[in-house]
Amino acid sequence: MPYLIDEFTRECLAVRIDRRLRSTNVIDVLSDQFILRGVPDSIRSDNGPELAARAVRD
């Protein structure tokens, strides 16, 4: 179960539950949060294939 956490406030910003997550799902969640909260200075992620995809890194 992937989730998006603000490490400074320790607030869970998003939880995405699905049978299969692809890089497009990650991009959707991140872009929604960028619109709501602004673009962060940095992003840290685990090495899951949906997070390490070239589309997410770009």
PDB file of N, CA, C and O in Angstrom:
ATOM      1  N   MET A   1       0.850  -1.173   0.000  1.00  0.00           N
ATOM      2  CA  MET A   1       0.000   0.000   0.000  1.00  0.00           C
ATOM      3  C   MET A   1       0.898   1.239   0.000  1.00  0.00           C
ATOM      4  O   MET A   1       1.473   1.571   1.036  1.00  0.00           O
ATOM      5  N   PRO A   2       1.027   1.907  -1.097  1.00  0.00           N
ATOM      6  CA  PRO A   2       1.829   3.129  -1.164  1.00  0.00           C
ATOM      7  C   PRO A   2       1.129   4.302  -0.469  1.00  0.00           C
ATOM      8  O   PRO A   2      -0.094   4.438  -0.504  1.00  0.00           O
ATOM      9  N   TYR A   3       1.919   5.104   0.133  1.00  0.00           N
ATOM     10  CA  TYR A   3       1.385   6.291   0.784  1.00  0.00           C
ATOM     11  C   TYR A   3       2.377   7.431   0.632  1.00  0.00           C
ATOM     12  O   TYR A   3       3.565   7.220   0.388  1.00  0.00           O
ATOM     13  N   LEU A   4       1.861   8.641   0.780  1.00  0.00           N
ATOM     14  CA  LEU A   4       2.664   9.847   0.631  1.00  0.00           C
ATOM     15  C   LEU A   4       2.678  10.561   1.970  1.00  0.00           C
ATOM     16  O   LEU A   4       1.626  10.950   2.478  1.00  0.00           O
ATOM     17  N   ILE A   5       3.855  10.735   2.544  1.00  0.00           N
ATOM     18  CA  ILE A   5       3.991  11.327   3.875  1.00  0.00           C
ATOM     19  C   ILE A   5       4.875  12.561   3.813  1.00  0.00           C
ATOM     20  O   ILE A   5       5.928  12.556   3.176  1.00  0.00           O
ATOM     21  N   ASP A   6       4.431  13.614   4.482  1.00  0.00           N
ATOM     22  CA  ASP A   6       5.253  14.804   4.680  1.00  0.00           C
ATOM     23  C   ASP A   6       6.157  14.499   5.871  1.00  0.00           C
ATOM     24  O   ASP A   6       5.675  14.399   6.999  1.00  0.00           O
ATOM     25  N   GLU A   7       7.447  14.352   5.637  1.00  0.00           N
ATOM     26  CA  GLU A   7       8.361  13.966   6.715  1.00  0.00           C
ATOM     27  C   GLU A   7       8.525  15.045   7.767  1.00  0.00           C
ATOM     28  O   GLU A   7       8.852  14.733   8.912  1.00  0.00           O
ATOM     29  N   PHE A   8       8.311  16.291   7.420  1.00  0.00           N
ATOM     30  CA  PHE A   8       8.456  17.376   8.386  1.00  0.00           C
ATOM     31  C   PHE A   8       7.299  17.374   9.389  1.00  0.00           C
ATOM     32  O   PHE A   8       7.518  17.431  10.599  1.00  0.00           O
ATOM     33  N   THR A   9       6.070  17.308   8.877  1.00  0.00           N
ATOM     34  CA  THR A   9       4.899  17.341   9.769  1.00  0.00           C
ATOM     35  C   THR A   9       4.425  15.951  10.156  1.00  0.00           C
ATOM     36  O   THR A   9       3.576  15.812  11.036  1.00  0.00           O
ATOM     37  N   ARG A  10       4.962  14.915   9.508  1.00  0.00           N
ATOM     38  CA  ARG A  10       4.556  13.523   9.708  1.00  0.00           C
ATOM     39  C   ARG A  10       3.085  13.295   9.359  1.00  0.00           C
ATOM     40  O   ARG A  10       2.431  12.407   9.906  1.00  0.00           O
ATOM     41  N   GLU A  11       2.590  14.104   8.450  1.00  0.00           N
ATOM     42  CA  GLU A  11       1.203  14.006   8.007  1.00  0.00           C
ATOM     43  C   GLU A  11       1.126  13.090   6.776  1.00  0.00           C
ATOM     44  O   GLU A  11       1.934  13.202   5.854  1.00  0.00           O
ATOM     45  N   CYS A  12       0.150  12.194   6.781  1.00  0.00           N
ATOM     46  CA  CYS A  12      -0.080  11.349   5.613  1.00  0.00           C
ATOM     47  C   CYS A  12      -0.925  12.149   4.631  1.00  0.00           C
ATOM     48  O   CYS A  12      -2.072  12.485   4.927  1.00  0.00           O
ATOM     49  N   LEU A  13      -0.370  12.453   3.475  1.00  0.00           N
ATOM     50  CA  LEU A  13      -1.035  13.297   2.494  1.00  0.00           C
ATOM     51  C   LEU A  13      -1.902  12.505   1.529  1.00  0.00           C
ATOM     52  O   LEU A  13      -2.895  13.027   1.023  1.00  0.00           O
ATOM     53  N   ALA A  14      -1.545  11.256   1.264  1.00  0.00           N
ATOM     54  CA  ALA A  14      -2.318  10.443   0.328  1.00  0.00           C
ATOM     55  C   ALA A  14      -2.037   8.967   0.575  1.00  0.00           C
ATOM     56  O   ALA A  14      -0.932   8.576   0.952  1.00  0.00           O
ATOM     57  N   VAL A  15      -3.065   8.163   0.351  1.00  0.00           N
ATOM     58  CA  VAL A  15      -2.938   6.709   0.383  1.00  0.00           C
ATOM     59  C   VAL A  15      -3.611   6.197  -0.882  1.00  0.00           C
ATOM     60  O   VAL A  15      -4.747   6.568  -1.177  1.00  0.00           O
ATOM     61  N   ARG A  16      -2.929   5.367  -1.613  1.00  0.00           N
ATOM     62  CA  ARG A  16      -3.481   4.824  -2.862  1.00  0.00           C
ATOM     63  C   ARG A  16      -3.512   3.309  -2.747  1.00  0.00           C
ATOM     64  O   ARG A  16      -2.469   2.676  -2.585  1.00  0.00           O
ATOM     65  N   ILE A  17      -4.689   2.731  -2.828  1.00  0.00           N
ATOM     66  CA  ILE A  17      -4.850   1.285  -2.741  1.00  0.00           C
ATOM     67  C   ILE A  17      -5.375   0.788  -4.081  1.00  0.00           C
ATOM     68  O   ILE A  17      -6.386   1.272  -4.589  1.00  0.00           O
ATOM     69  N   ASP A  18      -4.671  -0.183  -4.637  1.00  0.00           N
ATOM     70  CA  ASP A  18      -5.067  -0.742  -5.914  1.00  0.00           C
ATOM     71  C   ASP A  18      -4.384  -2.096  -6.065  1.00  0.00           C
ATOM     72  O   ASP A  18      -3.414  -2.385  -5.364  1.00  0.00           O
ATOM     73  N   ARG A  19      -4.877  -2.913  -6.961  1.00  0.00           N
ATOM     74  CA  ARG A  19      -4.237  -4.208  -7.208  1.00  0.00           C
ATOM     75  C   ARG A  19      -2.861  -4.031  -7.832  1.00  0.00           C
ATOM     76  O   ARG A  19      -1.926  -4.767  -7.517  1.00  0.00           O
ATOM     77  N   ARG A  20      -2.745  -3.051  -8.715  1.00  0.00           N
ATOM     78  CA  ARG A  20      -1.479  -2.791  -9.384  1.00  0.00           C
ATOM     79  C   ARG A  20      -1.308  -1.285  -9.526  1.00  0.00           C
ATOM     80  O   ARG A  20      -2.202  -0.594 -10.013  1.00  0.00           O
ATOM     81  N   LEU A  21      -0.184  -0.795  -9.110  1.00  0.00           N
ATOM     82  CA  LEU A  21       0.115   0.625  -9.266  1.00  0.00           C
ATOM     83  C   LEU A  21       1.172   0.797 -10.340  1.00  0.00           C
ATOM     84  O   LEU A  21       2.173   0.081 -10.375  1.00  0.00           O
ATOM     85  N   ARG A  22       0.935   1.735 -11.191  1.00  0.00           N
ATOM     86  CA  ARG A  22       1.874   2.041 -12.266  1.00  0.00           C
ATOM     87  C   ARG A  22       2.428   3.445 -12.046  1.00  0.00           C
ATOM     88  O   ARG A  22       1.954   4.187 -11.186  1.00  0.00           O
ATOM     89  N   SER A  23       3.412   3.785 -12.816  1.00  0.00           N
ATOM     90  CA  SER A  23       4.025   5.107 -12.669  1.00  0.00           C
ATOM     91  C   SER A  23       3.007   6.222 -12.917  1.00  0.00           C
ATOM     92  O   SER A  23       3.108   7.290 -12.314  1.00  0.00           O
ATOM     93  N   THR A  24       2.034   5.991 -13.792  1.00  0.00           N
ATOM     94  CA  THR A  24       1.016   7.026 -14.043  1.00  0.00           C
ATOM     95  C   THR A  24       0.166   7.283 -12.809  1.00  0.00           C
ATOM     96  O   THR A  24      -0.267   8.413 -12.581  1.00  0.00           O
ATOM     97  N   ASN A  25      -0.080   6.235 -12.002  1.00  0.00           N
ATOM     98  CA  ASN A  25      -0.806   6.427 -10.747  1.00  0.00           C
ATOM     99  C   ASN A  25      -0.008   7.302  -9.780  1.00  0.00           C
ATOM    100  O   ASN A  25      -0.564   8.172  -9.111  1.00  0.00           O
ATOM    101  N   VAL A  26       1.284   7.061  -9.718  1.00  0.00           N
ATOM    102  CA  VAL A  26       2.154   7.852  -8.844  1.00  0.00           C
ATOM    103  C   VAL A  26       2.188   9.297  -9.306  1.00  0.00           C
ATOM    104  O   VAL A  26       2.121  10.214  -8.488  1.00  0.00           O
ATOM    105  N   ILE A  27       2.291   9.507 -10.607  1.00  0.00           N
ATOM    106  CA  ILE A  27       2.318  10.863 -11.153  1.00  0.00           C
ATOM    107  C   ILE A  27       1.016  11.590 -10.853  1.00  0.00           C
ATOM    108  O   ILE A  27       1.035  12.778 -10.532  1.00  0.00           O
ATOM    109  N   ASP A  28      -0.120  10.893 -10.952  1.00  0.00           N
ATOM    110  CA  ASP A  28      -1.415  11.502 -10.631  1.00  0.00           C
ATOM    111  C   ASP A  28      -1.472  11.975  -9.188  1.00  0.00           C
ATOM    112  O   ASP A  28      -1.897  13.097  -8.913  1.00  0.00           O
ATOM    113  N   VAL A  29      -1.043  11.119  -8.265  1.00  0.00           N
ATOM    114  CA  VAL A  29      -1.072  11.482  -6.844  1.00  0.00           C
ATOM    115  C   VAL A  29      -0.125  12.645  -6.564  1.00  0.00           C
ATOM    116  O   VAL A  29      -0.488  13.587  -5.859  1.00  0.00           O
ATOM    117  N   LEU A  30       1.086  12.583  -7.113  1.00  0.00           N
ATOM    118  CA  LEU A  30       2.050  13.666  -6.894  1.00  0.00           C
ATOM    119  C   LEU A  30       1.571  14.982  -7.485  1.00  0.00           C
ATOM    120  O   LEU A  30       1.697  16.025  -6.844  1.00  0.00           O
ATOM    121  N   SER A  31       1.024  14.953  -8.692  1.00  0.00           N
ATOM    122  CA  SER A  31       0.579  16.205  -9.311  1.00  0.00           C
ATOM    123  C   SER A  31      -0.591  16.817  -8.543  1.00  0.00           C
ATOM    124  O   SER A  31      -0.685  18.040  -8.436  1.00  0.00           O
ATOM    125  N   ASP A  32      -1.481  15.983  -8.011  1.00  0.00           N
ATOM    126  CA  ASP A  32      -2.572  16.502  -7.174  1.00  0.00           C
ATOM    127  C   ASP A  32      -2.013  17.212  -5.945  1.00  0.00           C
ATOM    128  O   ASP A  32      -2.488  18.286  -5.574  1.00  0.00           O
ATOM    129  N   GLN A  33      -1.010  16.616  -5.318  1.00  0.00           N
ATOM    130  CA  GLN A  33      -0.427  17.221  -4.122  1.00  0.00           C
ATOM    131  C   GLN A  33       0.373  18.478  -4.467  1.00  0.00           C
ATOM    132  O   GLN A  33       0.398  19.426  -3.681  1.00  0.00           O
ATOM    133  N   PHE A  34       1.017  18.496  -5.617  1.00  0.00           N
ATOM    134  CA  PHE A  34       1.741  19.696  -6.040  1.00  0.00           C
ATOM    135  C   PHE A  34       0.774  20.862  -6.226  1.00  0.00           C
ATOM    136  O   PHE A  34       1.092  22.000  -5.880  1.00  0.00           O
ATOM    137  N   ILE A  35      -0.396  20.578  -6.769  1.00  0.00           N
ATOM    138  CA  ILE A  35      -1.406  21.628  -6.960  1.00  0.00           C
ATOM    139  C   ILE A  35      -1.911  22.130  -5.608  1.00  0.00           C
ATOM    140  O   ILE A  35      -2.071  23.334  -5.408  1.00  0.00           O
ATOM    141  N   LEU A  36      -2.159  21.212  -4.690  1.00  0.00           N
ATOM    142  CA  LEU A  36      -2.709  21.593  -3.381  1.00  0.00           C
ATOM    143  C   LEU A  36      -1.678  22.256  -2.473  1.00  0.00           C
ATOM    144  O   LEU A  36      -2.007  23.206  -1.764  1.00  0.00           O
ATOM    145  N   ARG A  37      -0.440  21.772  -2.482  1.00  0.00           N
ATOM    146  CA  ARG A  37       0.547  22.206  -1.495  1.00  0.00           C
ATOM    147  C   ARG A  37       1.789  22.859  -2.075  1.00  0.00           C
ATOM    148  O   ARG A  37       2.635  23.353  -1.329  1.00  0.00           O
ATOM    149  N   GLY A  38       1.909  22.867  -3.394  1.00  0.00           N
ATOM    150  CA  GLY A  38       3.104  23.418  -4.017  1.00  0.00           C
ATOM    151  C   GLY A  38       4.146  22.331  -4.227  1.00  0.00           C
ATOM    152  O   GLY A  38       4.061  21.249  -3.645  1.00  0.00           O
ATOM    153  N   VAL A  39       5.120  22.631  -5.058  1.00  0.00           N
ATOM    154  CA  VAL A  39       6.169  21.669  -5.393  1.00  0.00           C
ATOM    155  C   VAL A  39       7.207  21.650  -4.272  1.00  0.00           C
ATOM    156  O   VAL A  39       7.701  22.706  -3.878  1.00  0.00           O
ATOM    157  N   PRO A  40       7.547  20.470  -3.751  1.00  0.00           N
ATOM    158  CA  PRO A  40       8.530  20.391  -2.665  1.00  0.00           C
ATOM    159  C   PRO A  40       9.951  20.585  -3.176  1.00  0.00           C
ATOM    160  O   PRO A  40      10.213  20.476  -4.374  1.00  0.00           O
ATOM    161  N   ASP A  41      10.859  20.873  -2.259  1.00  0.00           N
ATOM    162  CA  ASP A  41      12.270  21.016  -2.616  1.00  0.00           C
ATOM    163  C   ASP A  41      12.869  19.680  -3.028  1.00  0.00           C
ATOM    164  O   ASP A  41      13.718  19.624  -3.917  1.00  0.00           O
ATOM    165  N   SER A  42      12.429  18.609  -2.384  1.00  0.00           N
ATOM    166  CA  SER A  42      12.953  17.283  -2.708  1.00  0.00           C
ATOM    167  C   SER A  42      11.886  16.226  -2.439  1.00  0.00           C
ATOM    168  O   SER A  42      10.934  16.445  -1.691  1.00  0.00           O
ATOM    169  N   ILE A  43      12.078  15.079  -3.073  1.00  0.00           N
ATOM    170  CA  ILE A  43      11.194  13.938  -2.902  1.00  0.00           C
ATOM    171  C   ILE A  43      12.074  12.729  -2.624  1.00  0.00           C
ATOM    172  O   ILE A  43      13.068  12.505  -3.315  1.00  0.00           O
ATOM    173  N   ARG A  44      11.709  11.956  -1.616  1.00  0.00           N
ATOM    174  CA  ARG A  44      12.433  10.731  -1.304  1.00  0.00           C
ATOM    175  C   ARG A  44      11.472   9.564  -1.476  1.00  0.00           C
ATOM    176  O   ARG A  44      10.318   9.655  -1.056  1.00  0.00           O
ATOM    177  N   SER A  45      11.916   8.479  -2.080  1.00  0.00           N
ATOM    178  CA  SER A  45      11.034   7.339  -2.306  1.00  0.00           C
ATOM    179  C   SER A  45      11.788   6.039  -2.078  1.00  0.00           C
ATOM    180  O   SER A  45      13.017   6.009  -2.016  1.00  0.00           O
ATOM    181  N   ASP A  46      11.009   4.961  -1.955  1.00  0.00           N
ATOM    182  CA  ASP A  46      11.645   3.653  -1.900  1.00  0.00           C
ATOM    183  C   ASP A  46      11.999   3.233  -3.325  1.00  0.00           C
ATOM    184  O   ASP A  46      11.832   4.013  -4.263  1.00  0.00           O
ATOM    185  N   ASN A  47      12.475   2.036  -3.484  1.00  0.00           N
ATOM    186  CA  ASN A  47      12.933   1.603  -4.801  1.00  0.00           C
ATOM    187  C   ASN A  47      11.911   0.750  -5.532  1.00  0.00           C
ATOM    188  O   ASN A  47      12.283  -0.085  -6.356  1.00  0.00           O
ATOM    189  N   GLY A  48      10.623   0.946  -5.243  1.00  0.00           N
ATOM    190  CA  GLY A  48       9.588   0.199  -5.946  1.00  0.00           C
ATOM    191  C   GLY A  48       9.604   0.530  -7.422  1.00  0.00           C
ATOM    192  O   GLY A  48       9.974   1.642  -7.799  1.00  0.00           O
ATOM    193  N   PRO A  49       9.209  -0.413  -8.268  1.00  0.00           N
ATOM    194  CA  PRO A  49       9.272  -0.176  -9.715  1.00  0.00           C
ATOM    195  C   PRO A  49       8.396   0.978 -10.170  1.00  0.00           C
ATOM    196  O   PRO A  49       8.742   1.665 -11.131  1.00  0.00           O
ATOM    197  N   GLU A  50       7.264   1.211  -9.503  1.00  0.00           N
ATOM    198  CA  GLU A  50       6.393   2.313  -9.900  1.00  0.00           C
ATOM    199  C   GLU A  50       6.990   3.665  -9.521  1.00  0.00           C
ATOM    200  O   GLU A  50       6.640   4.682 -10.121  1.00  0.00           O
ATOM    201  N   LEU A  51       7.880   3.691  -8.540  1.00  0.00           N
ATOM    202  CA  LEU A  51       8.510   4.940  -8.112  1.00  0.00           C
ATOM    203  C   LEU A  51       9.845   5.180  -8.800  1.00  0.00           C
ATOM    204  O   LEU A  51      10.300   6.320  -8.896  1.00  0.00           O
ATOM    205  N   ALA A  52      10.467   4.121  -9.275  1.00  0.00           N
ATOM    206  CA  ALA A  52      11.768   4.252  -9.939  1.00  0.00           C
ATOM    207  C   ALA A  52      11.629   4.418 -11.446  1.00  0.00           C
ATOM    208  O   ALA A  52      12.633   4.512 -12.152  1.00  0.00           O
ATOM    209  N   ALA A  53      10.423   4.454 -11.936  1.00  0.00           N
ATOM    210  CA  ALA A  53      10.189   4.575 -13.381  1.00  0.00           C
ATOM    211  C   ALA A  53      10.734   5.889 -13.906  1.00  0.00           C
ATOM    212  O   ALA A  53      10.756   6.896 -13.199  1.00  0.00           O
ATOM    213  N   ARG A  54      11.168   5.866 -15.136  1.00  0.00           N
ATOM    214  CA  ARG A  54      11.716   7.065 -15.770  1.00  0.00           C
ATOM    215  C   ARG A  54      10.673   8.190 -15.831  1.00  0.00           C
ATOM    216  O   ARG A  54      11.023   9.360 -15.676  1.00  0.00           O
ATOM    217  N   ALA A  55       9.407   7.851 -16.051  1.00  0.00           N
ATOM    218  CA  ALA A  55       8.341   8.866 -16.143  1.00  0.00           C
ATOM    219  C   ALA A  55       8.203   9.625 -14.830  1.00  0.00           C
ATOM    220  O   ALA A  55       7.977  10.835 -14.846  1.00  0.00           O
ATOM    221  N   VAL A  56       8.331   8.955 -13.710  1.00  0.00           N
ATOM    222  CA  VAL A  56       8.237   9.618 -12.399  1.00  0.00           C
ATOM    223  C   VAL A  56       9.460  10.493 -12.161  1.00  0.00           C
ATOM    224  O   VAL A  56       9.337  11.614 -11.667  1.00  0.00           O
ATOM    225  N   ARG A  57      10.640   9.985 -12.511  1.00  0.00           N
ATOM    226  CA  ARG A  57      11.861  10.766 -12.303  1.00  0.00           C
ATOM    227  C   ARG A  57      11.893  12.018 -13.154  1.00  0.00           C
ATOM    228  O   ARG A  57      12.413  13.046 -12.720  1.00  0.00           O
ATOM    229  N   ASP A  58      11.355  11.951 -14.344  1.00  0.00           N
ATOM    230  CA  ASP A  58      11.320  13.121 -15.225  1.00  0.00           C
ATOM    231  C   ASP A  58      10.346  14.146 -14.681  1.00  0.00           C
ATOM    232  O   ASP A  58      10.170  15.207 -15.279  1.00  0.00           O
TER     233      ASP A  58
END
